[in-house]
Amino acid sequence: MVQAVIFDFDGVVADSELLHYKAMHRVVKGRGLDIPKDVHWEKYLGYTDYENVHIVNADYGMGWDEATMAAIVAEKTEIFDRLVNEETAIIDGVVEFVRRLAEAGIPTAVCSGATRKDIVQMLRGTELADAFGPMVTADDVTKGKPDPQGYLLALSRLNNGTGAKIEAARCVVVEDSHWGLQAAAAAGMHRVAVTNTYAAAHLRPYAEMVVARLDAIEIAELRLLCERGLS
């Protein structure tokens, strides 16, 4: 049986990956660095803002000190806040799938590299505003995906919140990137990939199931997934 479903957020629940890129690109371009979208998608997608800036700093030899990098993250956040009010949206099929899980009594959680503030802001005023259980965000971890720290923390909080003994091998993770799928695998959880950000061919080696929309998933399929051994 499936005991819980844990969602990534950006690119899975909300169509916000592009907004994060636009905001970060605008800030670093103002400091003399132009990172094309395809390069960002290949190398930096999935990192927290803090990790992103530190890795870019090293990759491009920018020589930014800690104060400069902190300022970049702060500027990016301000721009993202403006963009999210104009452009963000819950991805088609998510509400239906989350409702299906609720009707089946399956607990849910979020494990995301976004900040809690960003997630709350994007969910505010939507049908999903109070739909999820525990949220593990960039504010809660010291290591981002593909490290499993976030998913293991989400599992711990699910167990504390439900009073049940939810096993990692009975959890299904929904992700849109290979980094997230690798993190879920390292946490000993089952993996479903949705093709909102990457093509199916890219995700298939890391996932046990690949779908174009979340409302294509039936509860019976998740149960079958959890009855199989991890692959």
C-alpha positions as CSV (number, residue, x, y, z in Angstrom):
1,M,0.0,0.0,0.0
2,V,1.0,3.6,-0.5
3,Q,1.3,5.4,2.9
4,A,2.2,9.0,1.7
5,V,2.9,11.1,-1.4
6,I,5.6,13.8,-1.2
7,F,5.6,16.5,-3.9
8,D,8.4,18.6,-5.2
9,F,7.0,22.1,-5.7
10,D,8.6,24.1,-8.5
11,G,7.7,22.5,-11.8
12,V,5.5,19.9,-10.1
13,V,2.8,21.9,-8.3
14,A,3.4,25.4,-9.6
15,D,4.8,26.5,-12.9
16,S,7.5,28.6,-11.3
17,E,10.8,27.3,-12.6
18,L,10.9,29.9,-15.3
19,L,10.1,32.7,-12.9
20,H,13.0,31.7,-10.7
21,Y,15.3,31.7,-13.8
22,K,14.0,35.1,-14.9
23,A,14.6,36.6,-11.5
24,M,18.1,35.2,-11.0
25,H,19.1,35.9,-14.6
26,R,18.1,39.6,-14.3
27,V,20.2,40.0,-11.1
28,V,23.4,38.2,-12.3
29,K,23.2,39.9,-15.7
30,G,23.2,43.2,-14.0
31,R,26.5,42.1,-12.5
32,G,28.0,41.1,-15.8
33,L,27.1,37.5,-16.1
34,D,24.7,36.1,-18.8
35,I,23.7,32.5,-18.2
36,P,21.4,31.1,-21.0
37,K,18.2,29.3,-20.0
38,D,19.4,26.0,-21.4
39,V,22.6,26.2,-19.4
40,H,20.6,27.0,-16.2
41,W,18.3,24.1,-16.9
42,E,21.2,21.7,-17.4
43,K,23.5,22.7,-14.6
44,Y,21.6,24.7,-11.9
45,L,18.0,23.7,-11.8
46,G,17.0,22.2,-8.5
47,Y,19.5,24.1,-6.3
48,T,18.4,26.5,-3.6
49,D,19.1,30.2,-4.4
50,Y,22.0,30.1,-2.0
51,E,23.5,27.0,-3.6
52,N,22.9,28.4,-7.1
53,V,24.7,31.6,-6.5
54,H,27.7,29.9,-4.8
55,I,28.1,27.4,-7.6
56,V,27.8,30.0,-10.3
57,N,30.3,32.1,-8.5
58,A,32.8,29.2,-8.6
59,D,32.0,28.0,-12.1
60,Y,32.5,31.4,-13.7
61,G,35.2,32.8,-11.4
62,M,33.2,35.8,-10.5
63,G,35.0,36.5,-7.2
64,W,31.9,37.5,-5.3
65,D,32.3,37.6,-1.5
66,E,29.7,36.4,0.9
67,A,28.1,39.9,1.2
68,T,27.7,40.2,-2.5
69,M,26.2,36.7,-2.8
70,A,23.8,37.4,0.0
71,A,22.8,40.6,-1.8
72,I,22.2,38.7,-5.1
73,V,19.9,36.3,-3.3
74,A,18.0,39.1,-1.7
75,E,17.6,41.0,-5.0
76,K,16.5,37.8,-6.8
77,T,13.8,37.3,-4.1
78,E,12.5,40.8,-4.5
79,I,12.2,40.3,-8.3
80,F,10.6,36.9,-7.9
81,D,8.0,38.2,-5.5
82,R,6.9,40.7,-8.2
83,L,6.9,38.1,-11.0
84,V,4.9,35.5,-9.0
85,N,2.0,37.9,-8.6
86,E,1.9,38.4,-12.3
87,E,2.6,35.1,-13.9
88,T,2.6,32.0,-11.7
89,A,-0.2,29.4,-11.8
90,I,-0.9,26.0,-10.4
91,I,-0.2,23.4,-13.1
92,D,-3.1,21.7,-14.8
93,G,-4.0,18.4,-13.2
94,V,-2.5,19.0,-9.8
95,V,-5.7,20.0,-8.0
96,E,-7.5,16.9,-9.3
97,F,-4.6,14.6,-8.2
98,V,-4.3,16.1,-4.7
99,R,-8.1,15.9,-4.2
100,R,-7.9,12.2,-5.3
101,L,-5.2,11.5,-2.6
102,A,-7.3,13.3,0.0
103,E,-10.3,11.3,-0.8
104,A,-8.3,8.1,-0.4
105,G,-6.9,9.3,3.0
106,I,-3.3,9.4,1.8
107,P,-1.2,12.0,3.6
108,T,0.8,14.4,1.5
109,A,3.9,16.6,2.1
110,V,6.1,19.0,0.1
111,C,9.9,18.8,-0.2
112,S,11.2,21.7,-2.2
113,G,14.3,23.8,-2.9
114,A,12.1,26.9,-2.8
115,T,11.7,28.9,0.3
116,R,8.7,28.6,2.5
117,K,7.7,32.2,1.8
118,D,7.7,31.5,-2.0
119,I,5.6,28.4,-1.6
120,V,3.0,30.0,0.7
121,Q,2.9,33.0,-1.7
122,M,2.2,30.8,-4.7
123,L,-0.4,28.8,-3.0
124,R,-2.3,31.7,-1.4
125,G,-5.8,32.1,-2.8
126,T,-5.7,28.7,-4.6
127,E,-7.6,25.5,-3.8
128,L,-4.3,24.1,-2.6
129,A,-3.6,26.7,0.0
130,D,-4.2,24.3,2.9
131,A,-4.0,21.0,1.0
132,F,-0.6,19.7,2.0
133,G,0.8,18.4,5.2
134,P,4.4,19.1,6.3
135,M,6.5,21.3,4.1
136,V,10.3,20.9,3.9
137,T,11.8,23.9,2.2
138,A,15.2,25.5,1.5
139,D,14.9,27.0,5.0
140,D,15.0,23.6,6.6
141,V,17.9,21.8,5.1
142,T,21.7,22.2,4.8
143,K,22.0,20.1,1.7
144,G,19.8,20.4,-1.4
145,K,18.8,17.7,-3.9
146,P,20.2,15.2,-5.0
147,D,21.0,14.8,-1.3
148,P,18.2,12.9,0.4
149,Q,18.2,15.1,3.5
150,G,15.0,16.9,2.5
151,Y,13.0,13.8,1.8
152,L,14.1,12.1,5.0
153,L,13.1,15.2,7.0
154,A,9.7,15.2,5.2
155,L,9.2,11.6,6.2
156,S,10.1,12.3,9.8
157,R,7.6,15.2,9.9
158,L,4.9,13.0,8.3
159,N,5.4,10.4,11.0
160,N,5.3,13.0,13.8
161,G,2.2,14.6,12.4
162,T,0.2,11.5,11.7
163,G,1.3,9.4,14.7
164,A,1.7,6.5,12.2
165,K,4.8,4.6,11.1
166,I,5.2,5.6,7.5
167,E,8.0,3.7,5.8
168,A,10.2,5.2,3.2
169,A,9.5,2.3,0.9
170,R,5.8,3.0,1.1
171,C,6.2,6.7,0.0
172,V,5.9,8.0,-3.5
173,V,7.8,11.1,-4.5
174,V,6.6,13.2,-7.4
175,E,9.4,15.1,-9.2
176,D,10.2,17.0,-12.4
177,S,14.0,16.7,-12.4
178,H,16.7,14.0,-12.2
179,W,18.2,15.7,-9.2
180,G,15.0,15.3,-7.3
181,L,14.4,11.8,-8.5
182,Q,18.0,10.9,-7.4
183,A,17.3,12.4,-3.9
184,A,14.1,10.3,-3.6
185,A,16.0,7.1,-4.6
186,A,18.7,7.9,-2.1
187,A,15.9,8.2,0.6
188,G,14.6,4.8,-0.4
189,M,11.3,6.1,-1.9
190,H,9.4,5.3,-5.0
191,R,9.6,7.9,-7.9
192,V,7.1,9.3,-10.3
193,A,8.3,11.9,-12.8
194,V,6.1,14.5,-14.5
195,T,7.3,16.0,-17.8
196,N,6.6,19.7,-17.0
197,T,10.3,20.6,-17.2
198,Y,12.2,17.8,-18.9
199,A,11.3,15.3,-21.6
200,A,10.2,11.8,-20.7
201,A,13.4,10.3,-22.3
202,H,15.5,12.4,-19.9
203,L,13.5,11.4,-16.8
204,R,12.8,7.7,-17.5
205,P,16.2,6.4,-16.3
206,Y,15.6,7.9,-12.9
207,A,11.8,7.2,-12.4
208,E,9.6,4.2,-12.1
209,M,6.7,6.0,-13.7
210,V,6.6,9.0,-16.1
211,V,3.5,11.0,-16.8
212,A,2.6,14.1,-18.7
213,R,-0.1,15.2,-16.1
214,L,-0.6,14.3,-12.5
215,D,-4.3,13.6,-12.9
216,A,-3.4,10.7,-15.2
217,I,-2.3,8.8,-12.1
218,E,-4.7,6.5,-10.4
219,I,-4.4,5.5,-6.7
220,A,-4.3,1.9,-7.8
221,E,-1.2,2.6,-9.8
222,L,0.5,4.1,-6.7
223,R,-0.5,1.1,-4.6
224,L,1.0,-1.3,-7.2
225,L,4.2,0.8,-7.3
226,C,4.6,0.4,-3.5
227,E,4.0,-3.3,-3.6
228,R,7.0,-3.7,-5.9
229,G,10.5,-3.6,-4.7
230,L,12.5,-0.4,-5.2
231,S,14.3,-0.2,-8.5
